[in-house]
Amino acid sequence: QIADVYVEDGVWLINISRSGLRQLKTIESERSIPLHASLLAMGFLKFVEMRRGTAESKLTPLFENLPVYGVLATSHVASRWFLGDKKLKTGYLGLCGLGEDDLTFHGLRHSFIQQFRRQKLDMLIVKALVGHADKSTTGGYGDVYPANVLKEELDKLDYGVVLEHINYSHYVALQKKQGNYKIGRPSKNIPK
């Protein structure tokens, strides 16, 4: 939701929590995650600002094209959008020509954790970022990592992919080109 993006002690975060119909697997799943420097450089905060300017309330979904279906978790809806129907090559993966590669939305978490290992980054911090409990003896002491510590380690994460071409301003330009386009099932009244 729009209210889930906030700043604390100069660090921009996104809040993952139980509220309303939102569900989480465990208590550890509830957390605040810093926004990576690359995401900020892409203009994500401008997108959030735009959404806040058009929102009816702080409970408005951050991504308007991600529909809510009753009690179905939005993560399931996002996963369905990502995967689509493999046979019809729909969904994001299908549009990218990757529909038959047996990739999953949840696999993004595996890739994230694996990249922390490859770069020899702090695995206790990755546990905090992905919402896994630290079951070690010392894990039971102390409180959560401060946002600036999480952000410092997260910003070290680098997949070696050039991202300069991805920017909110490009998104806005594409929206203007497309006109009033909504994601979802086409209307029956559209002429063929």
N, C-alpha and C positions, 0 to 999 in steps of 0.2 A: 504494500500500500504506500501511498505517497508519504505518509507520516513516518514510514520505516527508514527513510533516508534522512540522516541528521548529522550534525557536526558536534563533536565533543573534544574539548581541549585542542582545537585546531585540526582534528582528524575527522574526515568524512567517513561515516559508517552506514551500513545497512543492517537493520535489526531483523533477526529471525526469531519469532516468538509465537507462542500459542495465544490466539485471541480470536474471538468470534468462532468461525467455522474452521480456522486454521489448525492443523494437526502437526505434531512432531513425534518422532519415534521415542525419544528419551529426554530426560531433563537436560542432559548435556547438549542436546540439539538446540536449545535456546541460547542464543549468543548474538553478539554484534560483530560484524566483519568489516574491517577497513576496506575502502575502495582502493584498488591498485592504481598506481600513478598513471599507467597506460590508459585506464578507463577514464580517469579525470582528464588526461590530455585529449581524449577523443571528444570531450564536450558532454560527458554524461550528466554533469550538474546543470547544464543548459537544458537538457532534455527534462530533468526533474523539475526545474524552474517552470518550463513550459507546461508540464502536466499540472503543477500546482496552480498555475494561472487559469487553467480551464476546469479544474476539479470542483465538484460539488461539495466535497468534504475531505477531511484528512484520511478517511477510510476508502477513498477512491483508489482503485487498483493503479499501480505504477504503470503497468503495460495494459493499455485499453483494449488491445486486440486479443487478449488472453481471457476467453470467457470463463465464467464460473458456472458449473453444473451441479446444483444442489449441494450435497455434502462431499462430492468428489474433490480431492485435494488439487489445488492449482498445479502442483508438481506433476500430477498425472496428466493434466490437460497440456502442460508444456511438453511433457514427454511424447504425447500423441502428436503434437504439432511437429516436434523434432523428427520423429520416426515416420509418421504418415502410414500409408499402406505400401508395403514393399512390392507387391505385385503391380500396383499402378504407378509406382515410382513417384509417390506424392510425399508431402512433408518436406522439411528443410533438407534432410539427407538426400532424398530422391531428387530434389531440384539441383543439388550439387553433384549428382551422379554417384552418390555413395549409398544409395538405398539398399543395395544387396551386400554390403560389407559387414553385416551383423554388428553394427555399432549401436550403442544405446545411449540414452540421455544420462543415465547413472554412470556410464563409463567416463564421463567428464570428471567425476570425483576421483576415479582411479588415476586418470591422466594427471590431475592436479597433484595428488599425493606422490605419484611416481616421479614427477618433475622435481619435487622437493628432495627426493632421494638422490636423483641424478646430480643435482647441484650441491648436495651435502648441506642442505639447510636444516634448521632445527626441527626435528620431528615432533617434539612436544608442542611447538607452536603450530605445526600443521594439524595436530590433533585438536587444538583449541579452535582453529579456523574451520575445520570440517564438522565439529561437534561430536568428537569422540572422547570418551572418558579416559583419563590417565589413571589406570588401576594400580600404578606402582605405589609403594609406601610413601615416597615423597610427594606423589601426586595428590595425596589427601591433605597436604599442608598448604597454607596460603590461600590466596584468592585468585581471581582470574588475571590473565595478563593485561597490563594497561594497553589501551588502544594504540599508543605510539610505538610500543614494542612489537605488537602484532603487525602494524603497518610497515615498520622498518624491515622486518623479515619478509613480509609478503611482497614488498617492492623489489626485493632481490630476485624474485621469480622471473625467469626469462626463458621463453621457448625458442628464442632466436628467430621469431617471425616478424617481418616488417608490418607495422600497423598504421603508418602515417596516413594511408589512404582512407582509413575508417574515421569518420568524424561526423558529429551531429549536424554540422552545416550541410554535409552531403545528404543526410537523411531528410532534412528540411527541403532541400532542392528537389529530391526525388518525390516527396509528397506533393509538392506544387505541380510537378509534371504529371503525376497520376490523377490529380484532381480528387474528387470525393470518393475514395475507394475504401471499402470496408472488407475486412477478412471475414470469411464465413461462407455459408451455403449461398449460392446465387439465388436471386429472387426469381420466382416463376414468371414474373411479368416482364422480364428482360427479353426484347425481341432477338431472335436468332440471326 
